[in-house]
Each structure stands twice: as structure tokens, then as C-alpha cells.
Amino acid sequence: MGATSSIAGKSSVHDFTVKDSRGKDVDLSVYKGKVLLIVNVASKCGLTNSNYTQLTELYRKYRDKGFEILAFPCNQFLNQEPGPVEETVQFVCERFSAEYPIFAKVKVNGKDSEPLFEYLKANAGGFMGSAIKWNFTKFLISKKGKVIRRIGSRTEPSTIEADIQKALEEP
């Protein structure tokens, strides 16, 4: 399934269905009207502690205002998410008190990449092309399911708080 066929006819992230950490389908239309931060995550990355800590802080601060974080474990970058998704969920929930959803493990690049990430990349290219370069690439999504911006791995989540606030104020 290539990028073109996987995103044809999709006009927002709300048009996608993904798998949760238990393998059940989740229709992303359930997030209509919410601001989303979609992130490819990894448990054994040098960016893990700062990103998960700040993601949890942002989620606690804005979830009651219509903000959701959707975390997608990915093992494509130096084998930094090697175990089963159940280990990832346990790690994130116990160590970082995460309360936002952790989805099934995905590929974010290549021919087998998750269609949602193909859509995200097609609608917000990166500094050096559309491929995702590392763990903790973040995509800020409007209440209408449109990509507002792509945030690189090295940009800490706390630095985009003003963008989140602005998106939450939009109708």
C-alpha cells in the first residue's frame, strides 16, 4: 500500500481508522472538535524522558479544554521501541503517568508505513523532505482534523504550548 493509495480521498485525520494498543479499530472521527498532537514515540530514545514528561504535563493542562495526544510507538529508528506494545503502554503509564491513548506500533516511513502518517507527511513536509527523521516527531492537528504544523523531534513539547492554546481558541 503506497502513500498515494493510502491517502486518496482523505481530507482530514478524522477520515482514518487506526489500531489501538489492543488491536481494536479506532475511528479518528471520535476526535472531531478536539485539537490533537500526534506523535511517533519510543521508550529507549535519548529524547524519551523530556518528551514524555512534557507530553504528560501538556495533556493534564489542556485535556479538559479539548486537547488530546495520540501516541504511536515506532521501532524504525535504531531499534528504540523493540518490545511489544503492551510493554510500551506499561512503561509510559507507570513511569510518566500517561493518561492519553497509546496506539498500536506503526511504521512511519517506507512502503508499509501507517496511512495516517503518510497523510500527515503529505500535509506537512519536514525540513529535509517529507520522511520522518526520528522519534518524537509531532504533528499539531486542528479541531477540523487539518495539519497545523509539523514539529521536529528535537523541539520539546512545552515550546509549542502557545500553538496549542491558539488552536484550542479556534472555532
N, C-alpha and C positions, 0 to 999 in steps of 0.2 A: 504494500500500500504506500504509494508515494505521496508527497506533500500536496500535489495538485488534487488528486482524487480524494484525499482525506479531508480537505477543507473546502472543496467545491460546494457551493450552496450554503455555506455557513457565514452568517453575518455578525455573530457575536459569540462570546464564550457560552452564552446561555443555550446555544444550539448543540452543545456537545454532551455526551454521556461518558463518564469515566468510571473506573472501578474503585471502590473504597478499599480499605486495608483488609477487609474480609472477603473481597472478590465480588461484592454486590454492585450492581449498576447504580450510579448516582447521576440523575439528570441535572445538569448545572443550571437549568431554568429555575430550580428552587432558590437560587441566589439572586433572582431578579430584584432590583431595588436596593441591592447591597453593594458597597464598594469592596472589591476583592484585592488581595495581594496573593498572587500565585507564585510559588517558589519551588525550585528543584533543590532538595535538601540532601545532606549526607551527614552521618554520625561521626565519621573519623577524619574530618577535614580540619585544617587549621582555622577555618572560619566558623566552625560549629558553635563554639561557646558564645561568641559575641552575637552571632545571628540568632540562634535560638533564644538566648536571653532577651534580646531586644524585640524579637517577634512576639514572645510571650507578653512583654510589657505593653507593646502596642495593642495587642489583642485585648488585654484586660482593660485598657484605657478606652478603646473605641468600639468594642463589640456591641454594647448597648445602644450605640448610635448608628448601627448598620454596617459595621466593618467585619469582614471575615478573612481569615488566612486559609489558603488551601495549600497544604504541603505535599509535595510529590517526591518521595525518595528516589534517588537515581544513583546507579553504580557505574556510570560511564567515565568517571574522572578518577583515575588511579585507584580503582577498587576501594573507594572510601565509604561505600554503603554495601558491604559484602553479604550480610546475613539476610534472613527472611524478613519480610515487612513487619511481622509480629515483634521481632527484636527491636526494630526501629521505633515502633509505637511505644513499647515498654520503656526504652531509653529516653525518648523525648518526653513522655508523660512523667516518668519518675525523676529524671534529672533536671528538667526545665519546666515542670508543671504545665506542660502544654495542654490546652483545652480545645484548640482548633483541630479540624479534621486532618488526619494523615491518610493519604490515599495509597493505592497500590503502587508498587515500584514501577517506574517507567523508564523508557529511553527518551532522551530529549533531542538527540541528533541521530542521523542515519536513516536507512530505509525502514527500520522498524520503530521509528520514533512515534510517540503518542500523538495522535492527530491534534489534540488541544495545543500541544507545544508547537506543532507545525503552524497552526493558526496564529499563535502568539508571536512566533518569529516572523511570519509573513507580514504582520501588522505592526511590528516594532523591531526593525533590524538593529543589530548591535554595532559597536564601534568598528569592528573589523569584519563586517558581513553579518549574515543572519544566524549562523551557528552559535549555539550556547557554548561558551568557552570554559565554564567552571561551575562548581556547586554554588548554590545560593544566588543564582540569577533570579531577579524578582520582576514581576510584571504587575503594574498597578492597573486595575480594571474599574471602569465607571459603573454606576448603578445600572446603566443600559447594556452592560456587557462588552463595551468597547475598550480597547487598549489605550490607556492614557499615556503610559511611558514604560520603558524597559529600564531597569536599574541593575547595574553590574554587580558582580559578586563581591567586589571589594568595597562597595558602598554599603555602609551599615544601615540597617533598617531605621534606626532612630533619626537619621538625617532626612528621611522622606516624610516625616510627621506632618509638615506643613502641606505637602501634596495630598496626604490622606485627608486632612481636615478640609482642604478645598474641595476634594471630590465628594466628601460627605455633605457639603453645603449645596452641591448642585441638585437641581430638581430631578 
